[in-house]
């Protein structure tokens, strides 16, 4: 684990967005667990950075958690779009290879 492993945060420690790692500044910080505190407008979050393995927890205002949730949704949409583009590219390569093989009589009945 990184140097910040196991270190807890405090609300006043940083104003950085929750998706930003306080150790390496990566924007890929992920929630590990969360629970609502006795105060309804605050949440305790446990987060980790997949790049430097920083791990920490802290209590954050609901507005910060909402912003974090929006960043996570944005990241999910980006990954889904990238996956769709990759699948389309792979399918196009397969179709192109199949068509080329058909035109060059490289596909025989015993191939099926």
N, C-alpha and C positions, 0 to 999 in steps of 0.2 A: 504494500500500500504506500501511497505517497506521503509526503511530510505532513499533510493536513489530516491524515487518517484519524478518525475518531474524534476530531475536534468539533466542539459545538460552537454555534454562532450565537450572537445576540442580535436583537432587533437593531441596535444602534451601531453594530460593527461595520455594516456595509450598506450602501444604497444601490449596489449593483443588482441588476435583474436576476431573478432566481435561476434562470437558465444559463447564467454565466458562472464559470468556475472561479472561486476566489483565489485559487492557487495558480492555474495556468491560463486563465481567461478564455478557455474553450467555451463555446456556446452550445455544448451538447449535454449539459448537466441534466440528469434524469431523476425523477422522484423514485424513491425506494419504498417509502411508506408515508402515511399521513394520518393525523387524527385531529379532531376538533378539540380545542382546549375548553376549559370551563367558560371562558369568555367567548360568546357566540361569534364575534367578528375576528377571531384569531384561529390559526391552524398551526400545529407542529408538523414540520416536514422533515423527513430524512431524505437526503439527496446524495448522489454520487456522480463523479465525473468519469466517463469511460476512457478518457485520454490519459489522465495522470493518476487515476484511482483515488482522488480526494474523496472523502466521505465526511458529511457533517449533518447536523440537525439544528433546527432553530424554530422559534415561534415567529410567524409572519402574519401580517394583516390580510384579511380576506381579499382586498384589492390587489395585493402583490401576488397572491395565489391565483386570482383570476387572470392576471397578466401572464403568469407562468403557464397556466392552462391554455391560453391563447397561443403562446409560443410552441407548446407541445402539439397543439392541433395543426399549426402551420407546418411544423416539422413532419408530422404524419402525412399531410397532404403532399409535401415535397417528395417524400419517400415513395408514396403511392404513384405519383406522376412519373418519377424516375423508373419505377418498376414497370409501369405500362409501356414507357418508351423502350426499355430494354427488351421486354417481351415482344414488342412489335418489330424491333430490329432483328431479334433472333428468328422470329417467324419469317420475316422477309428474306433472310439469308437461307433458311431452309427451303422456302418456295423457289428462290432463284436457283439453288443447287439442284432441286428436283426438276425444274423446267430445263435446265442445261443438260441434265442427264437424259431426259426424254428426247431432246433434240439430237443428242449424239448417240442415240440408241444404246445407252448404257444400262437401261432398266429392262430386265428380262422377266418373263412370267414366273420363273423360280425365285425371284426376289420377293414374291408375295406369298 
